[in-house]
Amino acid sequence: MFTPFQKAMLTLVVVGFAAVSVVTWARGSTTSAPAAVATDPAPPVLVLSQSAPPPGIIATGEASVRAAPGEAYLAFAVQAGGPVGTDVAGQLQTRVERLLAKARALGVQDGDIVLGPLQFQPQFTYDPGKGGQKVIAFNAYQQIAIECDEIDGMPALISELMKDDATSALSVRYSPSTEGPAYRIAREKAIADARAQAEVTAAAAGLKLGPAISITDIRPQPSPYGGAVTTGKFPVVGGPGFPPAEIDTYIRVQVQYSVEPRS
């Protein structure tokens, strides 16, 4: 009689011999089998990505409408300066607060005021004793932009700011209101222009143009009066001081349309 331990060892030995026999038989079968005959490869299967955009035509449209301005941005610079050791930053802050108090007195809200970054510019002189330049003073600047929804109050605001000797530069940028009729009409014309171009492309490809899938404003901001588009709310110094009669509302959109075969 075998003990349980001996029975277990005997079982492992038998299983091991069986596994070796199977592997040896499989290798022999593989060696003796004839070489497989080459066949034509299976044709490729087209797999469409689930994230791929739907087929369609993308067209760009643009339009411009002249109308009275509805909004304006007033930008001005505040300056302070003094020799080395002077609290130039404190002087600048005092002047900024003084000018903003005048603007608030005319009805400007804090939400319409944007404070630009501080800039410090050193002034040098040549020091023959040290054989190089030496900083003798600093000038500090800060730009401030005010968004004006009521253009009628612009002349009074400009006049009040220019009376203060802390104002070193002032400029105005006018734009149409995005809620006004000129902006809406220009956008509708730009979309119609895009569809007209897409119709030509679809006809040339023998397709039928479907409805719009997406509409993207390429440049939603309008061109400012009297110059090129500037980034941010700080326009280039210069330009008219009072509202012009009309400005251009320029809109450019990108529209994607669906397509389908012609019946």
Sine and cosine of phi, psi and omega as CSV:
sin_phi,cos_phi,sin_psi,cos_psi,sin_omega,cos_omega
0.00,0.00,0.62,-0.78,0.02,-1.00
-0.99,-0.11,0.54,-0.84,0.10,-0.99
-0.97,0.22,0.28,-0.96,0.04,-1.00
-0.84,0.54,-0.60,0.80,0.00,-1.00
-0.91,0.41,-0.67,0.74,0.01,-1.00
-0.92,0.40,-0.60,0.80,0.06,-1.00
-0.88,0.48,-0.66,0.75,0.00,-1.00
-0.90,0.43,-0.68,0.73,0.01,-1.00
-0.91,0.42,-0.64,0.77,0.03,-1.00
-0.90,0.44,-0.63,0.78,0.03,-1.00
-0.89,0.45,-0.68,0.74,0.02,-1.00
-0.89,0.46,-0.63,0.78,0.01,-1.00
-0.91,0.42,-0.69,0.72,0.00,-1.00
-0.90,0.44,-0.69,0.72,0.00,-1.00
-0.90,0.44,-0.62,0.78,0.00,-1.00
-0.90,0.45,-0.70,0.71,0.04,-1.00
-0.89,0.46,-0.60,0.80,0.00,-1.00
-0.92,0.40,-0.64,0.77,0.00,-1.00
-0.92,0.40,-0.65,0.76,0.02,-1.00
-0.90,0.43,-0.63,0.78,0.00,-1.00
-0.90,0.44,-0.67,0.75,0.00,-1.00
-0.90,0.43,-0.69,0.72,0.01,-1.00
-0.89,0.45,-0.68,0.73,0.00,-1.00
-0.89,0.45,-0.66,0.75,0.02,-1.00
-0.90,0.43,-0.63,0.77,-0.01,-1.00
-0.91,0.41,-0.64,0.77,0.02,-1.00
-0.92,0.40,-0.65,0.76,0.01,-1.00
-0.90,0.43,-0.63,0.78,0.02,-1.00
-0.91,0.42,-0.61,0.79,-0.01,-1.00
-0.93,0.36,-0.61,0.79,-0.03,-1.00
-0.94,0.34,-0.63,0.77,-0.09,-1.00
-1.00,0.09,-0.21,0.98,-0.04,-1.00
-0.95,0.30,0.61,-0.79,0.03,-1.00
-0.92,0.38,0.43,-0.90,0.00,-1.00
-0.90,0.43,0.62,-0.78,0.00,-1.00
-0.94,0.35,0.62,-0.78,0.00,-1.00
-0.99,0.15,0.78,-0.63,-0.02,-1.00
-0.91,0.42,0.70,-0.71,0.02,-1.00
-0.87,-0.50,0.25,-0.97,0.02,-1.00
-0.91,0.42,0.69,-0.73,0.01,-1.00
-0.91,0.42,0.49,-0.87,0.00,-1.00
-0.92,0.39,0.59,-0.80,0.00,-1.00
-0.90,0.44,0.55,-0.83,0.00,-1.00
-0.90,0.43,0.56,-0.83,0.02,-1.00
-0.97,-0.24,0.80,-0.60,0.00,-1.00
-0.97,0.24,0.86,-0.51,0.02,-1.00
-0.91,-0.42,0.85,-0.53,0.00,-1.00
-1.00,-0.06,0.75,-0.66,0.02,-1.00
-0.95,0.33,0.67,-0.74,0.01,-1.00
-0.94,0.35,-0.39,0.92,-0.02,-1.00
-1.00,-0.07,0.00,1.00,-0.02,-1.00
-0.93,0.36,0.60,-0.80,0.00,-1.00
-0.93,0.37,0.47,-0.88,0.01,-1.00
-0.92,0.40,0.51,-0.86,0.01,-1.00
-0.90,0.43,0.58,-0.81,-0.01,-1.00
0.01,-1.00,-0.17,-0.98,0.00,-1.00
-0.84,-0.54,0.74,-0.67,0.04,-1.00
-0.95,-0.30,0.80,-0.60,-0.02,-1.00
-0.73,-0.68,0.46,-0.89,0.01,-1.00
-0.92,-0.39,0.73,-0.68,0.03,-1.00
-0.80,-0.60,0.46,-0.89,0.00,-1.00
-0.57,-0.82,0.41,-0.91,-0.01,-1.00
-0.36,-0.93,0.42,-0.91,0.01,-1.00
-0.67,-0.74,0.72,-0.69,-0.01,-1.00
-0.77,-0.64,0.73,-0.68,0.04,-1.00
-1.00,-0.04,0.74,-0.67,0.00,-1.00
-0.34,-0.94,0.19,-0.98,0.03,-1.00
-0.93,0.36,0.59,-0.81,0.01,-1.00
-0.92,0.39,0.52,-0.86,0.00,-1.00
-0.92,-0.40,-0.31,0.95,-0.01,-1.00
-0.64,-0.77,0.27,-0.96,0.04,-1.00
-0.47,-0.88,0.50,-0.87,0.10,-0.99
-0.89,-0.46,0.83,-0.56,0.04,-1.00
-0.96,-0.27,0.87,-0.49,-0.02,-1.00
-0.88,-0.48,0.70,-0.71,0.04,-1.00
-0.57,-0.82,0.38,-0.93,-0.01,-1.00
-0.94,-0.35,0.63,-0.77,0.06,-1.00
-0.93,-0.37,0.70,-0.72,-0.11,-0.99
-0.78,-0.62,0.56,-0.83,0.14,-0.99
-0.52,-0.85,0.46,-0.89,-0.02,-1.00
-0.36,-0.93,0.25,-0.97,0.02,-1.00
0.06,-1.00,0.18,-0.98,0.00,-1.00
-0.92,0.39,0.22,-0.97,0.01,-1.00
-0.85,0.52,0.73,-0.68,-0.06,-1.00
0.98,-0.20,-0.23,0.97,0.04,-1.00
-0.99,0.17,0.57,-0.82,0.05,-1.00
-0.98,0.18,0.97,0.26,-0.04,-1.00
-0.91,0.41,-0.64,0.77,0.00,-1.00
-0.89,0.45,-0.65,0.76,0.03,-1.00
-0.91,0.41,-0.64,0.77,0.05,-1.00
-0.89,0.45,-0.67,0.75,0.00,-1.00
-0.90,0.44,-0.69,0.73,0.01,-1.00
-0.88,0.47,-0.63,0.77,0.03,-1.00
-0.89,0.45,-0.67,0.74,0.00,-1.00
-0.93,0.38,-0.63,0.77,0.02,-1.00
-0.89,0.46,-0.72,0.70,0.00,-1.00
-0.90,0.44,-0.57,0.82,0.01,-1.00
-0.92,0.40,-0.69,0.73,0.00,-1.00
-0.93,0.36,-0.64,0.77,0.01,-1.00
-0.92,0.40,-0.54,0.84,0.06,-1.00
-0.90,0.44,-0.61,0.79,0.05,-1.00
-0.92,0.39,-0.64,0.77,0.01,-1.00
-0.92,0.39,-0.66,0.75,0.02,-1.00
-0.90,0.43,-0.55,0.83,0.02,-1.00
-0.91,0.42,-0.39,0.92,0.04,-1.00
-1.00,-0.06,0.12,0.99,0.08,-1.00
0.98,-0.22,0.09,1.00,0.01,-1.00
-0.96,0.29,0.75,-0.66,0.00,-1.00
-1.00,0.01,0.44,-0.90,-0.01,-1.00
-0.88,0.47,-0.53,0.85,0.01,-1.00
-0.93,0.37,-0.26,0.97,0.01,-1.00
-0.99,-0.11,0.08,1.00,-0.04,-1.00
-0.95,-0.31,0.76,-0.64,0.05,-1.00
-0.85,-0.53,0.84,-0.54,0.02,-1.00
-1.00,-0.05,0.81,-0.59,0.03,-1.00
-0.99,0.11,0.05,-1.00,-0.04,-1.00
-0.94,0.33,0.44,-0.90,0.09,-1.00
-0.99,0.17,0.59,-0.81,0.03,-1.00
-0.74,-0.68,0.73,-0.68,0.02,-1.00
-0.87,-0.50,0.82,-0.57,-0.04,-1.00
-0.88,-0.48,0.89,-0.45,0.00,-1.00
-0.98,0.22,0.45,-0.89,0.11,-0.99
-0.91,-0.41,0.71,-0.70,-0.10,-0.99
-0.92,-0.40,0.37,-0.93,0.19,-0.98
-0.64,-0.77,0.43,-0.90,-0.02,-1.00
-1.00,0.09,0.79,-0.61,0.00,-1.00
-0.96,-0.28,0.98,-0.22,-0.04,-1.00
-0.90,0.43,-0.44,0.90,-0.01,-1.00
-0.93,0.38,-0.59,0.81,0.00,-1.00
-0.99,-0.14,-0.13,0.99,0.04,-1.00
0.93,0.37,0.54,0.84,0.00,-1.00
-0.25,-0.97,-0.14,-0.99,-0.02,-1.00
-1.00,0.09,0.45,-0.90,0.01,-1.00
-0.70,-0.71,0.72,-0.69,0.03,-1.00
-0.97,0.23,0.80,-0.59,-0.03,-1.00
-0.90,-0.44,-0.29,0.96,-0.04,-1.00
-0.32,-0.95,0.20,-0.98,0.05,-1.00
-0.72,-0.69,0.62,-0.79,0.19,-0.98
-0.92,-0.38,0.72,-0.70,0.00,-1.00
-0.90,-0.44,0.65,-0.76,-0.03,-1.00
-0.74,-0.68,0.48,-0.88,0.17,-0.98
-0.52,-0.85,0.74,-0.67,0.06,-1.00
-1.00,-0.05,0.59,-0.81,0.02,-1.00
-0.74,-0.67,0.73,-0.69,0.05,-1.00
-0.89,-0.46,0.66,-0.75,0.04,-1.00
-0.82,-0.57,0.83,-0.56,0.06,-1.00
-1.00,0.03,0.82,-0.58,-0.07,-1.00
-0.90,-0.44,0.92,-0.39,0.07,-1.00
-0.99,0.11,-0.40,0.92,0.02,-1.00
-0.95,-0.32,0.99,-0.17,-0.08,-1.00
-0.93,0.36,-0.41,0.91,-0.02,-1.00
-0.87,0.49,-0.45,0.89,0.00,-1.00
-1.00,0.02,0.03,1.00,-0.03,-1.00
-0.90,0.44,-0.73,0.69,-0.03,-1.00
-0.84,0.55,-0.68,0.73,-0.01,-1.00
-0.91,0.41,-0.63,0.77,0.00,-1.00
-0.92,0.39,-0.68,0.73,0.01,-1.00
-0.89,0.45,-0.70,0.72,-0.01,-1.00
-0.88,0.47,-0.66,0.75,-0.03,-1.00
-0.93,0.37,-0.63,0.78,-0.01,-1.00
-0.95,0.32,-0.58,0.81,-0.04,-1.00
-0.96,0.26,-0.30,0.95,0.05,-1.00
-0.95,0.30,-0.35,0.94,-0.04,-1.00
-1.00,0.03,0.76,-0.65,-0.04,-1.00
-0.95,0.31,-0.11,0.99,0.05,-1.00
-0.97,0.22,-0.30,0.95,0.00,-1.00
-0.99,0.14,0.89,-0.46,-0.04,-1.00
-0.98,-0.19,-0.36,0.93,0.01,-1.00
-0.38,-0.93,0.50,-0.87,-0.01,-1.00
-0.51,-0.86,0.65,-0.76,0.04,-1.00
-0.55,-0.83,0.33,-0.94,-0.07,-1.00
-0.74,-0.67,0.66,-0.75,0.12,-0.99
-0.79,-0.61,0.81,-0.58,0.00,-1.00
-0.98,-0.21,0.50,-0.86,0.01,-1.00
-0.44,-0.90,0.43,-0.90,0.08,-1.00
-0.97,0.24,0.47,-0.88,0.04,-1.00
-0.96,0.28,0.69,-0.73,0.03,-1.00
-0.93,0.37,-0.22,0.97,0.05,-1.00
-0.98,-0.17,0.02,1.00,-0.03,-1.00
-1.00,0.08,0.23,-0.97,-0.02,-1.00
-0.92,0.40,-0.53,0.85,-0.03,-1.00
-0.89,0.45,-0.68,0.73,0.01,-1.00
-0.90,0.44,-0.67,0.74,-0.02,-1.00
-0.91,0.41,-0.69,0.73,-0.01,-1.00
-0.91,0.42,-0.68,0.74,0.00,-1.00
-0.89,0.45,-0.62,0.78,0.00,-1.00
-0.93,0.36,-0.65,0.76,0.03,-1.00
-0.89,0.45,-0.66,0.75,0.03,-1.00
-0.92,0.39,-0.60,0.80,0.02,-1.00
-0.91,0.41,-0.64,0.77,0.04,-1.00
-0.91,0.40,-0.65,0.76,0.04,-1.00
-0.90,0.43,-0.60,0.80,0.04,-1.00
-0.91,0.42,-0.64,0.77,0.04,-1.00
-0.91,0.43,-0.64,0.77,0.00,-1.00
-0.92,0.38,-0.62,0.79,0.02,-1.00
-0.88,0.47,-0.64,0.77,0.03,-1.00
-0.94,0.34,-0.60,0.80,0.02,-1.00
-0.92,0.38,-0.56,0.83,0.05,-1.00
-0.88,0.48,-0.67,0.75,0.02,-1.00
-0.90,0.44,-0.69,0.72,0.00,-1.00
-0.91,0.42,-0.67,0.74,0.00,-1.00
-0.91,0.42,-0.67,0.74,0.01,-1.00
-0.89,0.45,-0.64,0.77,0.01,-1.00
-0.92,0.39,-0.48,0.87,0.00,-1.00
-1.00,-0.02,0.00,1.00,-0.01,-1.00
0.95,0.30,0.51,0.86,-0.02,-1.00
-0.89,-0.46,0.29,-0.96,0.08,-1.00
-0.96,-0.27,0.79,-0.61,-0.05,-1.00
-0.98,0.19,0.75,-0.67,0.00,-1.00
-0.98,-0.17,-0.28,-0.96,-0.01,-1.00
-0.96,0.28,0.21,-0.98,0.02,-1.00
-0.95,0.32,0.67,-0.74,0.05,-1.00
-1.00,-0.08,-0.67,0.74,-0.01,-1.00
-0.48,-0.88,0.48,-0.88,0.03,-1.00
-0.74,-0.67,0.79,-0.61,-0.03,-1.00
-0.81,-0.59,0.76,-0.65,0.09,-1.00
-0.98,0.18,0.89,-0.45,0.00,-1.00
-0.96,0.27,-0.68,0.73,0.04,-1.00
-0.64,-0.77,1.00,0.09,-0.07,-1.00
-0.93,0.37,-0.44,0.90,-0.04,-1.00
-0.97,0.24,0.66,-0.75,0.00,-1.00
-0.98,0.20,0.33,-0.94,0.07,-1.00
-0.95,0.32,0.69,-0.72,0.02,-1.00
-0.96,0.29,0.30,-0.95,-0.01,-1.00
-0.96,0.27,0.78,-0.63,0.14,-0.99
0.98,0.18,0.42,0.91,0.04,-1.00
0.10,-0.99,-0.03,-1.00,-0.02,-1.00
-0.98,0.20,0.22,-0.98,-0.01,-1.00
-0.92,0.38,0.71,-0.70,0.04,-1.00
-0.93,-0.37,0.52,-0.85,0.00,-1.00
-0.99,0.12,0.56,-0.83,0.03,-1.00
0.97,0.24,-0.29,-0.96,-0.04,-1.00
-0.95,-0.31,0.28,0.96,-0.01,-1.00
-0.90,-0.45,1.00,-0.07,-0.04,-1.00
-0.97,0.26,0.21,-0.98,0.05,-1.00
-0.91,0.41,0.63,-0.78,-0.01,-1.00
-0.88,0.47,0.74,-0.67,-0.02,-1.00
0.80,-0.60,0.03,-1.00,0.01,-1.00
0.97,-0.25,0.07,-1.00,-0.07,-1.00
-0.94,0.35,0.49,-0.87,0.00,-1.00
-1.00,-0.06,-0.22,0.98,-0.03,-1.00
-0.73,-0.68,0.38,-0.93,-0.09,-1.00
-0.87,0.50,0.72,-0.69,0.13,-0.99
-0.96,0.27,0.25,-0.97,-0.02,-1.00
-0.92,0.39,-0.69,0.73,-0.02,-1.00
-0.57,-0.82,0.45,-0.89,0.11,-0.99
-0.70,-0.72,0.28,-0.96,0.00,-1.00
-1.00,0.05,0.76,-0.65,0.14,-0.99
-0.98,-0.21,0.97,-0.25,-0.09,-1.00
-0.97,-0.26,0.81,-0.58,-0.01,-1.00
-0.80,-0.60,0.68,-0.74,0.05,-1.00
-0.72,-0.70,0.81,-0.59,-0.07,-1.00
-0.79,-0.61,0.38,-0.92,0.11,-0.99
-0.86,-0.51,0.84,-0.54,-0.10,-0.99
-0.85,-0.52,0.71,-0.71,0.10,-1.00
-0.95,-0.30,0.80,-0.61,-0.02,-1.00
-0.92,-0.39,0.55,-0.84,0.12,-0.99
-0.98,0.19,0.38,-0.93,0.01,-1.00
-0.72,-0.70,0.36,-0.93,0.07,-1.00
-0.46,-0.89,0.42,-0.91,-0.02,-1.00
-0.90,0.44,0.51,-0.86,0.07,-1.00
-0.97,0.26,0.68,-0.74,-0.02,-1.00
-0.99,0.16,0.00,0.00,0.00,0.00
